[in-house]
Amino acid sequence: MSNETHQKAFGKYATLSALLGEKAALELMPDHREFSVVTGKVGSMDLKKVISSVETAAKRNELIDPGIYRETHALYHAIIEAAEGVTRGKLSVGEVMRTVGLSFSVVRGYPYEDQHEGEWLAVCFYGTIGAPIKGKEHETLGLGINHI
């Protein structure tokens, strides 16, 4: 598949980082070393806790500058887009008796060859969603990408 803008597989790298961890993702995609990555895990019946866990990880690891609104705003939109994938477009978990157990990655960088395209953020969630009963969940995956 040809891409005239010469974009790196930014979302694929975020997905592999969430699935396998940063080290394994880099082994598969070594040309993505210039990207900054944060990974973590979160489990909850409260979607607000999922969102705040990702935001906290990105801020604590200095992936975004919390004092710059556009960085926090871009991260928020990438998180929401990824969460919509996890929840199949219905941003609710505990209210409908669902729980999630997720690994996540946040990737920051310049996915386009032309640096004028600016920096972007990708958020990926991978894990389980389902009834809050062990063994009654299924796998889920969500990816969100937003420009800063």
DSSP file (Angstrom, degrees, kcal/mol; ACC not computed):
  #  RESIDUE AA STRUCTURE BP1 BP2  ACC     N-H-->O    O-->H-N    N-H-->O    O-->H-N    TCO  KAPPA ALPHA  PHI   PSI    X-CA   Y-CA   Z-CA
    1    1 A M              0   0    0      0, 0.0     2,-0.3     0, 0.0     0, 0.0   0.000 360.0 360.0 360.0 125.5    0.0    0.0    0.0
    2    2 A S        -     0   0    0      4,-0.0     2,-0.4     2,-0.0     0, 0.0  -0.687 360.0-168.4 -92.9 141.7    1.5    3.3   -1.1
    3    3 A N    >   -     0   0    0     -2,-0.3     3,-1.9     1,-0.1     4,-0.1  -0.943  10.5-158.8-131.8 110.4    1.2    6.5    1.0
    4    4 A E  T 3  S+     0   0    0     -2,-0.4    -1,-0.1     1,-0.3    -2,-0.0   0.741  92.3  56.9 -62.7 -24.4    2.3    9.7   -0.7
    5    5 A T  T 3  S-     0   0    0      2,-0.0   108,-0.8   108,-0.0   109,-0.4   0.517 103.9-130.0 -85.8  -4.0    2.8   11.5    2.6
    6    6 A H    <   -     0   0    0     -3,-1.9   107,-1.0     1,-0.2     2,-0.4   0.954  38.5-179.9  54.7  56.8    5.3    8.9    3.8
    7    7 A Q  B     -A  112   0A   0    105,-0.2   105,-0.2   106,-0.1    -1,-0.2  -0.706  24.9-127.2 -88.4 136.1    3.7    8.3    7.1
    8    8 A K        -     0   0    0    103,-3.4     2,-2.6    -2,-0.4     3,-0.3  -0.445  37.5 -95.6 -73.8 158.3    5.2    5.8    9.5
    9    9 A A     >  +     0   0    0      1,-0.2     4,-2.1    -2,-0.1     5,-0.1  -0.446  61.4 161.2 -76.7  71.5    2.8    3.2   10.9
   10   10 A F  H  > S+     0   0    0     -2,-2.6     4,-2.1     1,-0.2    -1,-0.2   0.907  70.8  44.5 -62.6 -49.2    2.2    5.3   14.0
   11   11 A G  H  > S+     0   0    0     -3,-0.3     4,-2.5     2,-0.2    -1,-0.2   0.861 111.5  53.8 -67.0 -36.6   -1.0    3.5   15.1
   12   12 A K  H  > S+     0   0    0      2,-0.2     4,-2.8     1,-0.2    -1,-0.2   0.910 109.0  49.2 -63.1 -41.9    0.5    0.1   14.4
   13   13 A Y  H  X S+     0   0    0     -4,-2.1     4,-2.2     2,-0.2    -2,-0.2   0.905 111.3  48.9 -65.2 -41.5    3.4    0.9   16.7
   14   14 A A  H  X S+     0   0    0     -4,-2.1     4,-2.0     2,-0.2    -2,-0.2   0.903 112.4  49.6 -62.8 -40.6    1.0    2.1   19.4
   15   15 A T  H  X S+     0   0    0     -4,-2.5     4,-2.5     2,-0.2    -2,-0.2   0.935 111.3  47.2 -64.8 -47.2   -1.0   -1.1   19.1
   16   16 A L  H  X>S+     0   0    0     -4,-2.8     4,-3.3     1,-0.2     5,-0.7   0.880 110.2  54.1 -62.5 -36.7    2.1   -3.3   19.2
   17   17 A S  H  X5S+     0   0    0     -4,-2.2     4,-1.3     3,-0.2    -1,-0.2   0.893 111.7  44.3 -64.3 -39.3    3.3   -1.4   22.3
   18   18 A A  H  <5S+     0   0    0     -4,-2.0    -2,-0.2     2,-0.2    -1,-0.2   0.883 120.3  41.5 -70.3 -38.3    0.0   -2.0   24.1
   19   19 A L  H  <5S+     0   0    0     -4,-2.5    -2,-0.2    -5,-0.2    -3,-0.2   0.917 135.7  11.0 -73.7 -45.2   -0.1   -5.7   23.0
   20   20 A L  H  <5S-     0   0    0     -4,-3.3     4,-0.3     1,-0.2    -3,-0.2   0.582 106.5-103.1-115.2 -15.4    3.5   -6.6   23.6
   21   21 A G     X< -     0   0    0     -4,-1.3     4,-2.1    -5,-0.7    -1,-0.2  -0.137  40.9 -77.7  98.2 158.1    5.2   -3.8   25.5
   22   22 A E  H  > S+     0   0    0      1,-0.2     4,-2.4     2,-0.2     5,-0.2   0.888 125.6  53.2 -61.2 -43.3    7.6   -1.2   24.2
   23   23 A K  H  > S+     0   0    0      1,-0.2     4,-1.7     2,-0.2    -1,-0.2   0.931 112.3  43.4 -61.5 -47.5   10.7   -3.4   24.0
   24   24 A A  H  > S+     0   0    0     -4,-0.3     4,-1.6     1,-0.2    -1,-0.2   0.877 112.3  54.0 -66.5 -37.3    9.0   -6.1   21.9
   25   25 A A  H  X S+     0   0    0     -4,-2.1     4,-2.1     1,-0.2    -1,-0.2   0.903 108.0  50.3 -63.3 -40.4    7.3   -3.4   19.7
   26   26 A L  H  < S+     0   0    0     -4,-2.4    -1,-0.2     1,-0.2    -2,-0.2   0.848 105.4  56.3 -67.0 -33.4   10.7   -1.8   19.0
   27   27 A E  H  < S+     0   0    0     -4,-1.7    -1,-0.2     1,-0.2    -2,-0.2   0.877 114.2  40.1 -64.0 -35.8   12.2   -5.2   18.1
   28   28 A L  H  < S+     0   0    0     -4,-1.6    -2,-0.2     1,-0.2    -1,-0.2   0.777 131.2  26.9 -81.3 -28.7    9.5   -5.6   15.4
   29   29 A M    ><  +     0   0    0     -4,-2.1     3,-1.9    -5,-0.2    -1,-0.2  -0.531  67.3 164.6-133.9  66.2    9.6   -1.9   14.3
   30   30 A P  G >  S+     0   0    0      0, 0.0     3,-1.1     0, 0.0    -1,-0.1   0.698  70.2  69.9 -63.1 -20.0   13.1   -0.6   15.0
   31   31 A D  G 3  S+     0   0    0      1,-0.2     3,-0.3     2,-0.1    -5,-0.1   0.425  86.8  70.0 -77.2   3.9   12.7    2.5   12.8
   32   32 A H  G X   +     0   0    0     -3,-1.9     3,-1.8    -6,-0.2    -1,-0.2   0.173  61.0 113.0-102.6  15.9   10.2    3.8   15.4
   33   33 A R  T <   +     0   0    0     -3,-1.1    -1,-0.2     1,-0.3    -2,-0.1   0.758  66.0  66.2 -60.1 -26.7   12.9    4.5   18.0
   34   34 A E  T 3  S+     0   0    0     -3,-0.3    -1,-0.3     2,-0.1     2,-0.2   0.626  83.4  94.4 -74.7 -10.2   12.4    8.3   17.8
   35   35 A F  S <  S-     0   0    0     -3,-1.8     2,-0.4    74,-0.1    74,-0.2  -0.557  75.2-129.3 -80.7 146.3    8.9    8.0   19.2
   36   36 A S  E     -B  108   0B   0     72,-2.5    72,-2.5    -2,-0.2     2,-0.4  -0.782  29.7-168.4 -91.9 138.5    8.3    8.5   22.9
   37   37 A V  E     -B  107   0B   0     -2,-0.4     2,-0.4    70,-0.2    70,-0.2  -0.981  18.2-176.3-134.7 140.4    6.2    5.8   24.6
   38   38 A V  E     -B  106   0B   0     68,-2.1    68,-2.6    -2,-0.4     2,-0.3  -0.998  12.7-173.7-129.1 134.6    4.5    5.2   27.9
   39   39 A T  E     +B  105   0B   0     -2,-0.4     2,-0.3    66,-0.2    66,-0.2  -0.895  13.7 144.3-124.8 158.9    2.8    2.0   28.7
   40   40 A G  E     -B  104   0B   0     64,-2.0    64,-2.8    -2,-0.3     2,-0.3  -0.961  35.5-112.4-170.2-175.2    0.6    0.9   31.7
   41   41 A K  E     +B  103   0B   0     -2,-0.3     2,-0.3    62,-0.3    62,-0.2  -0.980  24.3 176.6-137.0 148.1   -2.3   -1.1   32.9
   42   42 A V  E     -B  102   0B   0     60,-2.8    60,-3.6    -2,-0.3     2,-0.4  -0.985   7.0-174.8-151.5 141.8   -5.7   -0.1   34.3
   43   43 A G  E     +B  101   0B   0     -2,-0.3     2,-0.3    58,-0.3    58,-0.2  -0.997  26.8 127.9-137.1 134.4   -8.8   -2.0   35.4
   44   44 A S  E     -B  100   0B   0     56,-1.9    56,-2.5    -2,-0.4    -2,-0.0  -0.987  57.9-132.9-171.7 162.6  -12.0   -0.5   36.5
   45   45 A M  S    S+     0   0    0     -2,-0.3    49,-1.9    54,-0.2     2,-0.6   0.289  94.1  80.7-101.0   2.9  -15.8   -0.2   36.2
   46   46 A D    >>  -     0   0    0     47,-0.2     4,-1.2     1,-0.1     3,-0.9  -0.938  64.5-160.9-116.2 111.9  -15.3    3.5   36.1
   47   47 A L  H 3> S+     0   0    0     -2,-0.6     4,-2.5     1,-0.3     5,-0.2   0.803  91.9  64.1 -61.6 -29.8  -14.3    5.0   32.7
   48   48 A K  H 3> S+     0   0    0      1,-0.2     4,-2.7     2,-0.2    -1,-0.3   0.873 100.9  51.6 -61.3 -36.1  -13.2    8.2   34.4
   49   49 A K  H <> S+     0   0    0     -3,-0.9     4,-2.0     2,-0.2    -1,-0.2   0.870 108.3  51.1 -68.9 -36.3  -10.5    6.1   36.2
   50   50 A V  H  X S+     0   0    0     -4,-1.2     4,-1.8     2,-0.2    -2,-0.2   0.949 112.9  45.5 -63.2 -49.0   -9.3    4.7   32.9
   51   51 A I  H  X S+     0   0    0     -4,-2.5     4,-2.4     1,-0.2    -2,-0.2   0.930 114.3  47.5 -60.5 -47.6   -9.0    8.2   31.4
   52   52 A S  H  X S+     0   0    0     -4,-2.7     4,-2.7     1,-0.2    -1,-0.2   0.830 107.3  57.2 -68.1 -30.7   -7.2    9.6   34.4
   53   53 A S  H  X S+     0   0    0     -4,-2.0     4,-2.1     2,-0.2    -1,-0.2   0.916 110.4  43.6 -64.0 -42.3   -4.8    6.6   34.6
   54   54 A V  H  X S+     0   0    0     -4,-1.8     4,-2.4     2,-0.2    -2,-0.2   0.932 115.1  48.8 -68.7 -45.4   -3.7    7.3   31.0
   55   55 A E  H  X S+     0   0    0     -4,-2.4     4,-2.3     1,-0.2    -2,-0.2   0.924 112.2  49.0 -59.4 -44.9   -3.5   11.1   31.6
   56   56 A T  H  X S+     0   0    0     -4,-2.7     4,-3.1     1,-0.2     5,-0.3   0.912 110.8  49.5 -62.7 -43.8   -1.5   10.6   34.8
   57   57 A A  H  X S+     0   0    0     -4,-2.1     4,-1.8     1,-0.2     6,-0.2   0.913 112.0  48.6 -62.1 -42.4    1.0    8.2   33.1
   58   58 A A  H  <>S+     0   0    0     -4,-2.4     5,-2.8     2,-0.2     6,-1.3   0.885 116.4  42.8 -66.2 -38.4    1.5   10.6   30.2
   59   59 A K  H ><5S+     0   0    0     -4,-2.3     3,-1.7     3,-0.2    -2,-0.2   0.934 113.6  49.5 -73.2 -47.1    2.1   13.5   32.6
   60   60 A R  H 3<5S+     0   0    0     -4,-3.1    -2,-0.2     1,-0.3    -1,-0.2   0.841 113.9  46.4 -62.2 -33.6    4.3   11.7   35.1
   61   61 A N  T 3<5S-     0   0    0     -4,-1.8    -1,-0.3    -5,-0.3    -2,-0.2   0.275 113.6-120.3 -93.2  11.2    6.5   10.4   32.3
   62   62 A E  T < 5S+     0   0    0     -3,-1.7    -3,-0.2     2,-0.1    -2,-0.1   0.790  71.1 135.6  56.0  33.7    6.7   13.8   30.7
   63   63 A L  S   <S+     0   0    0     -5,-2.8     2,-0.3    -6,-0.2    -4,-0.2   0.816  77.1  23.3 -76.0 -32.5    5.1   12.6   27.5
   64   64 A I  S    S-     0   0    0     -6,-1.3    -1,-0.1    -9,-0.1    -2,-0.1  -0.929  82.0-122.4-127.5 158.0    2.9   15.7   27.6
   65   65 A D    >   -     0   0    0     -2,-0.3     3,-2.1     3,-0.1     7,-0.3  -0.891  16.9-156.8 -97.7 110.5    3.4   19.1   29.2
   66   66 A P  T 3  S+     0   0    0      0, 0.0    -1,-0.1     0, 0.0     6,-0.1   0.687  90.5  63.9 -64.2 -16.0    0.3   19.6   31.5
   67   67 A G  T 3  S+     0   0    0      1,-0.1     2,-0.7    -3,-0.0    -2,-0.0   0.555  89.1  75.4 -82.8  -7.7    0.9   23.3   31.4
   68   68 A I  S X> S-     0   0    0     -3,-2.1     4,-1.5     1,-0.2     3,-1.0  -0.913  70.5-157.2-109.0 110.8    0.2   23.4   27.6
   69   69 A Y  H 3> S+     0   0    0     -2,-0.7     4,-3.0     1,-0.3     5,-0.2   0.862  87.7  58.3 -56.8 -43.0   -3.5   23.1   27.0
   70   70 A R  H 3> S+     0   0    0      1,-0.2     4,-2.2     2,-0.2    -1,-0.3   0.806 105.0  52.1 -63.2 -27.9   -3.3   21.8   23.4
   71   71 A E  H <> S+     0   0    0     -3,-1.0     4,-2.1    -6,-0.3    -1,-0.2   0.933 113.2  42.4 -71.7 -45.9   -1.2   18.8   24.6
   72   72 A T  H  X S+     0   0    0     -4,-1.5     4,-2.5    -7,-0.3    -2,-0.2   0.899 115.5  51.4 -64.1 -40.3   -3.7   17.8   27.3
   73   73 A H  H  X S+     0   0    0     -4,-3.0     4,-2.2     2,-0.2    -2,-0.2   0.914 109.7  48.4 -63.7 -44.9   -6.5   18.4   24.8
   74   74 A A  H  X S+     0   0    0     -4,-2.2     4,-2.1    -5,-0.2    -1,-0.2   0.911 112.3  49.6 -62.5 -42.6   -4.9   16.2   22.1
   75   75 A L  H  X S+     0   0    0     -4,-2.1     4,-2.6     1,-0.2    -2,-0.2   0.928 108.5  53.2 -62.5 -44.8   -4.3   13.4   24.6
   76   76 A Y  H  X S+     0   0    0     -4,-2.5     4,-2.6     1,-0.2    -2,-0.2   0.925 110.0  47.1 -57.1 -46.5   -7.9   13.6   25.9
   77   77 A H  H  X S+     0   0    0     -4,-2.2     4,-2.3     1,-0.2    -1,-0.2   0.879 111.8  50.0 -66.5 -36.9   -9.3   13.2   22.3
   78   78 A A  H  X S+     0   0    0     -4,-2.1     4,-2.2     2,-0.2    -1,-0.2   0.899 111.7  49.3 -66.3 -39.4   -7.0   10.3   21.5
   79   79 A I  H  X S+     0   0    0     -4,-2.6     4,-2.8     2,-0.2    -2,-0.2   0.939 111.5  48.3 -63.3 -47.3   -8.0    8.6   24.8
   80   80 A I  H  X S+     0   0    0     -4,-2.6     4,-2.2     1,-0.2    -2,-0.2   0.909 111.2  50.2 -62.0 -42.7  -11.7    9.1   24.1
   81   81 A E  H  X S+     0   0    0     -4,-2.3     4,-1.2     1,-0.2    62,-0.3   0.914 113.4  46.0 -62.3 -42.1  -11.4    7.7   20.5
   82   82 A A  H  X S+     0   0    0     -4,-2.2     4,-1.8    60,-0.2    -2,-0.2   0.898 111.4  52.1 -66.5 -40.1   -9.5    4.7   21.8
   83   83 A A  H  X S+     0   0    0     -4,-2.8     4,-2.6     1,-0.2    -2,-0.2   0.852 103.4  58.1 -65.3 -34.5  -12.1    4.2   24.6
   84   84 A E  H  <>S+     0   0    0     -4,-2.2     5,-3.5     1,-0.2     4,-0.3   0.862 105.7  50.4 -63.2 -34.4  -14.9    4.3   22.0
   85   85 A G  H ><5S+     0   0    0     -4,-1.2     3,-0.7    -3,-0.2    56,-0.3   0.912 111.3  48.0 -66.3 -42.3  -13.2    1.4   20.2
   86   86 A V  H 3<5S+     0   0    0     -4,-1.8    -2,-0.2     1,-0.2    -1,-0.2   0.898 119.7  37.7 -63.5 -42.0  -13.0   -0.6   23.5
   87   87 A T  T ><5S-     0   0    0     -4,-2.6     3,-1.3    -5,-0.1    -1,-0.2   0.271 112.6-113.7 -98.6  11.5  -16.7    0.1   24.4
   88   88 A R  T < 5S-     0   0    0     -3,-0.7    -3,-0.2    -4,-0.3    -4,-0.1   0.869  76.6 -50.4  59.0  39.8  -18.0   -0.2   20.8
   89   89 A G  T 3 <S+     0   0    0     -5,-3.5     2,-0.7    -6,-0.2    -1,-0.3   0.381 118.0 105.4  85.5  -5.3  -19.0    3.4   20.6
   90   90 A K    <   -     0   0    0     -3,-1.3     2,-3.1    -6,-0.3    -1,-0.1  -0.883  62.0-150.6-111.0 100.6  -20.9    3.6   23.9
   91   91 A L        +     0   0    0     -2,-0.7     2,-0.3    -3,-0.1    -7,-0.1  -0.328  60.2 102.6 -73.6  67.2  -18.8    5.4   26.4
   92   92 A S        +     0   0    0     -2,-3.1    -2,-0.1    -5,-0.1   -46,-0.1  -0.994  29.0 154.5-145.9 145.6  -20.1    3.6   29.4
   93   93 A V  S > >S+     0   0    0     -2,-0.3     5,-1.9   -48,-0.2     3,-1.4   0.444  76.1  28.2-130.7 -81.6  -18.8    0.8   31.6
   94   94 A G  G > 5S+     0   0    0    -49,-1.9     3,-1.9     1,-0.3   -48,-0.1   0.806 111.4  66.4 -60.8 -32.7  -19.9    0.4   35.2
   95   95 A E  G 3 5S+     0   0    0      1,-0.3    -1,-0.3   -50,-0.2   -49,-0.1   0.783 110.3  37.6 -61.8 -25.6  -23.3    2.0   34.5
   96   96 A V  G < 5S-     0   0    0     -3,-1.4    -1,-0.3     2,-0.1    -2,-0.2   0.008 124.9-100.6-114.2  26.6  -24.2   -1.0   32.3
   97   97 A M  T < 5S+     0   0    0     -3,-1.9     2,-0.3     1,-0.2    -3,-0.2   0.891  78.6 133.0  57.4  47.5  -22.5   -3.5   34.6
   98   98 A R      < -     0   0    0     -5,-1.9     2,-0.3   -53,-0.2    33,-0.2  -0.932  35.0-165.6-121.4 150.8  -19.3   -3.9   32.5
   99   99 A T  E     - C   0 130B   0     31,-2.9    31,-1.7    -2,-0.3     2,-0.4  -0.946   6.3-149.3-130.7 154.7  -15.7   -3.8   33.7
  100  100 A V  E     -BC  44 129B   0    -56,-2.5   -56,-1.9    -2,-0.3     2,-0.4  -0.939  11.9-169.3-124.6 148.9  -12.5   -3.5   31.8
  101  101 A G  E     +BC  43 128B   0     27,-2.1    27,-2.5    -2,-0.4     2,-0.4  -0.931  31.7 174.5-131.3 107.9   -8.9   -4.7   32.3
  102  102 A L  E     -BC  42 127B   0    -60,-3.6   -60,-2.8    -2,-0.4     2,-0.4  -0.904  34.7-153.9-128.2 142.9   -6.7   -3.0   29.9
  103  103 A S  E     -BC  41 126B   0     23,-3.5    23,-2.5    -2,-0.4     2,-0.3  -0.845  32.5-169.7 -96.1 147.5   -3.0   -2.5   28.9
  104  104 A F  E     -BC  40 125B   0    -64,-2.8   -64,-2.0    -2,-0.4     2,-0.3  -0.963  18.4-163.3-139.7 158.6   -2.4    0.8   27.3
  105  105 A S  E     -BC  39 124B   0     19,-2.0    19,-2.2    -2,-0.3     2,-0.4  -0.989   4.2-161.9-135.2 147.9    0.2    2.7   25.4
  106  106 A V  E     -BC  38 123B   0    -68,-2.6   -68,-2.1    -2,-0.3     2,-0.4  -0.998  14.3-170.7-126.1 125.9    0.6    6.4   24.6
  107  107 A V  E     -BC  37 122B   0     15,-2.8    15,-2.4    -2,-0.4     2,-0.4  -0.955   2.8-171.7-121.3 135.9    3.0    7.2   21.7
  108  108 A R  E     +BC  36 121B   0    -72,-2.5   -72,-2.5    -2,-0.4     2,-0.3  -0.979  31.1  86.5-127.0 138.6    4.1   10.7   20.8
  109  109 A G  E    S- C   0 120B   0     11,-1.9    11,-3.0    -2,-0.4   -74,-0.1  -0.991  75.4 -59.2 167.4-169.2    6.1   11.8   17.8
  110  110 A Y        +     0   0    0     -2,-0.3     9,-0.1     9,-0.2  -102,-0.1  -0.863  40.3 177.2-104.7  95.4    6.3   13.0   14.2
  111  111 A P        +     0   0    0      0, 0.0  -103,-3.4     0, 0.0     2,-0.3   0.677  60.2  75.5 -76.6 -14.8    4.7   10.2   12.1
  112  112 A Y  B    S-A    7   0A   0      6,-0.4  -105,-0.2  -105,-0.2  -106,-0.1  -0.752  79.2-133.3-100.0 144.8    5.1   12.1    8.9
  113  113 A E  S    S+     0   0    0   -107,-1.0     2,-0.9  -108,-0.8    -1,-0.1   0.880  97.6  72.9 -58.2 -39.6    8.4   12.5    7.0
  114  114 A D  S >  S-     0   0    0   -109,-0.4     3,-2.2     1,-0.2     4,-0.2  -0.710  74.9-156.8 -80.5 107.5    7.5   16.3    6.6
  115  115 A Q  G >  S+     0   0    0     -2,-0.9     3,-1.9     1,-0.3    -1,-0.2   0.676  85.2  77.1 -61.0 -18.3    8.1   17.6   10.2
  116  116 A H  G 3  S+     0   0    0      1,-0.3    -1,-0.3     2,-0.1     3,-0.1   0.689  77.8  73.4 -66.3 -16.4    5.7   20.5    9.3
  117  117 A E  G <  S-     0   0    0     -3,-2.2    -1,-0.3     1,-0.2    -2,-0.2   0.658 101.0-144.5 -70.0 -14.4    2.9   18.1    9.8
  118  118 A G    <   -     0   0    0     -3,-1.9    -6,-0.4    -4,-0.2     2,-0.2  -0.070  24.9 -41.7  83.1 179.3    3.7   18.4   13.5
  119  119 A E        -     0   0    0     -9,-0.1    29,-2.7    -3,-0.1     2,-0.3  -0.545  53.0-165.5 -86.1 151.0    3.6   16.0   16.5
  120  120 A W  E     -CD 109 147B   0    -11,-3.0   -11,-1.9    27,-0.3     2,-0.4  -0.888  11.1-141.1-131.2 160.6    0.8   13.5   17.0
  121  121 A L  E     -CD 108 146B   0     25,-3.1    25,-2.7    -2,-0.3     2,-0.4  -0.977  11.7-168.3-122.2 139.0   -0.4   11.3   19.9
  122  122 A A  E     -CD 107 145B   0    -15,-2.4   -15,-2.8    -2,-0.4     2,-0.4  -0.993   1.5-169.2-124.5 136.2   -1.6    7.8   19.6
  123  123 A V  E     -CD 106 144B   0     21,-3.0    21,-2.8    -2,-0.4     2,-0.4  -0.991   5.9-175.4-123.4 131.1   -3.4    5.9   22.4
  124  124 A C  E     -CD 105 143B   0    -19,-2.2   -19,-2.0    -2,-0.4     2,-0.4  -0.993   7.0-166.5-129.2 135.9   -4.1    2.2   22.3
  125  125 A F  E     +CD 104 142B   0     17,-2.7    17,-2.3    -2,-0.4     2,-0.3  -0.953   9.9 173.8-114.9 138.2   -6.0    0.0   24.7
  126  126 A Y  E     +CD 103 141B   0    -23,-2.5   -23,-3.5    -2,-0.4     2,-0.3  -0.988  34.0  73.5-140.4 136.3   -6.0   -3.8   24.6
  127  127 A G  E    S-CD 102 140B   0     13,-2.1    13,-2.2    -2,-0.3     2,-0.3  -0.930  73.3 -38.7 167.9-137.9   -7.5   -6.1   27.2
  128  128 A T  E     -CD 101 139B   0    -27,-2.5   -27,-2.1    -2,-0.3     2,-0.3  -0.899  34.4-176.4-126.3 153.1  -10.9   -7.4   28.3
  129  129 A I  E     +CD 100 138B   0      9,-2.4     9,-2.7    -2,-0.3     2,-0.3  -0.988  33.7  90.7-141.5 145.0  -14.4   -6.0   28.8
  130  130 A G  E    S-CD  99 137B   0    -31,-1.7   -31,-2.9    -2,-0.3     7,-0.2  -0.987  71.3 -17.4 163.2-167.6  -17.4   -7.7   30.1
  131  131 A A        -     0   0    0      5,-1.3     2,-2.4    -2,-0.3     5,-0.3  -0.295  68.5-107.0 -61.7 147.9  -19.6   -8.6   33.1
  132  132 A P  S    S+     0   0    0      0, 0.0     2,-0.4     0, 0.0    -1,-0.1  -0.155  91.3 103.7 -75.3  49.3  -17.8   -8.1   36.4
  133  133 A I  S >  S-     0   0    0     -2,-2.4     3,-2.5   -34,-0.1    -2,-0.1  -0.994  83.0-107.7-131.3 122.9  -17.6  -11.9   36.8
  134  134 A K  T 3  S+     0   0    0     -2,-0.4    -3,-0.0     1,-0.3     0, 0.0  -0.221 106.1  19.6 -52.3 129.8  -14.3  -13.7   36.1
  135  135 A G  T 3  S+     0   0    0     -4,-0.1    -1,-0.3     3,-0.0    -4,-0.0   0.374 100.9  93.7  91.1  -4.1  -14.5  -15.6   32.9
  136  136 A K    <   +     0   0    0     -3,-2.5    -5,-1.3    -5,-0.3     2,-0.2   0.053  68.0  89.1-107.8  24.5  -17.4  -13.6   31.5
  137  137 A E  E     -D  130   0B   0     -7,-0.2     2,-0.3    -5,-0.1    -7,-0.3  -0.698  57.0-153.9-115.1 169.2  -15.3  -11.1   29.6
  138  138 A H  E     -D  129   0B   0     -9,-2.7    -9,-2.4    -2,-0.2    -2,-0.0  -0.918  31.6 -83.5-137.4 165.6  -13.9  -10.9   26.1
  139  139 A E  E     -D  128   0B   0     -2,-0.3     2,-0.3   -11,-0.2   -11,-0.3  -0.286  44.3-178.0 -68.6 153.5  -11.0   -9.3   24.4
  140  140 A T  E     -D  127   0B   0    -13,-2.2   -13,-2.1     2,-0.0     2,-0.3  -0.983  10.5-168.1-149.9 157.1  -11.2   -5.7   23.2
  141  141 A L  E     +D  126   0B   0    -56,-0.3     2,-0.3    -2,-0.3   -15,-0.2  -0.992   5.8 178.1-149.2 137.5   -9.0   -3.2   21.3
  142  142 A G  E     -D  125   0B   0    -17,-2.3   -17,-2.7    -2,-0.3     2,-0.4  -0.998   5.5-169.2-144.6 142.6   -9.2    0.5   20.7
  143  143 A L  E     -D  124   0B   0     -2,-0.3     2,-0.4   -62,-0.3   -19,-0.2  -0.997   3.8-178.6-133.9 133.1   -7.0    3.0   19.0
  144  144 A G  E     -D  123   0B   0    -21,-2.8   -21,-3.0    -2,-0.4     2,-0.4  -0.998   2.1-174.3-131.7 136.7   -7.1    6.8   19.0
  145  145 A I  E     +D  122   0B   0     -2,-0.4     2,-0.3   -23,-0.2   -23,-0.2  -0.997   9.8 166.6-131.7 132.8   -4.8    9.2   17.1
  146  146 A N  E     -D  121   0B   0    -25,-2.7   -25,-3.1    -2,-0.4     2,-0.2  -0.998  31.9-119.2-146.2 146.0   -4.8   13.0   17.4
  147  147 A H  E      D  120   0B   0     -2,-0.3   -27,-0.3   -27,-0.2   -29,-0.1  -0.503 360.0 360.0 -79.5 152.5   -2.5   15.8   16.3
  148  148 A I              0   0    0    -29,-2.7   -28,-0.1    -2,-0.2    -1,-0.1   0.406 360.0 360.0 -92.6 360.0   -1.1   18.1   19.0
